[in-house]
Amino acid sequence: MLKTPNLYCWRRWLVTEDALFPGQDLNTPISSSAANRYIRRIRASLPLEAWRTHDFRRSLSTGASELGVMPHVVEKMLGHELGGVLAVYNKHDWLEEQLAGYELYAKS
């Protein structure tokens, strides 16, 4: 995995700063129905009998944890809000740790 985005990705990010997965209008995100159609096409092309899109999240969570990424960082990587006292007192986002976790997982 690259540590810096390639030029194409960087330009796309600059154009679509509010949408991680842009739709036809580059300033709005892809619709849920379009994302579901895309996932169905991917699912049909894979030699797996039964899986759900959520399995990707489970695989990332398990794999990153097995590689030593701290649980609170894995939760942030999945887009979860932290709970309990940690969420009340600690407002850090662990962005650098998340990036390191994604890169570690991508290399495994």
C-alpha positions, 0 to 999 in steps of 0.5 A, a space after each residue: 500500500 502506498 503511504 501517499 496517494 497517487 496523483 489521480 486519487 489526490 485530485 479526486 479527493 480535492 474535487 470530492 472533499 465531502 464524499 469518500 465515494 462520490 456519485 455521478 455528481 462528484 460533490 455528493 456521495 454515491 447512493 445506497 442503491 448504487 453501492 448495493 448494486 456494486 456490491 452485488 456484482 462483486 459478490 457474484 464474481 467471487 468464488 464464495 458461497 455465502 458472505 455479506 458486506 459486513 464480513 469485510 468489517 469483521 475481517 478488518 477488525 479481527 485481522 487488525 487486532 491480530 496484528 496488534 492494533 489497539 482495540 480503541 484504534 480498530 473501533 475508530 477504523 470501523 467508524 464506531 464511536 467509543 463508549 463509556 468514560 473513554 468517550 466522555 474524557 478522551 476526544 482524540 481521533 487517533 488518525 495516525 494510528 488508524 493510518 498505521 493500522 490500515 497500512 499494517 493490515 494491507 501489507 498482511 
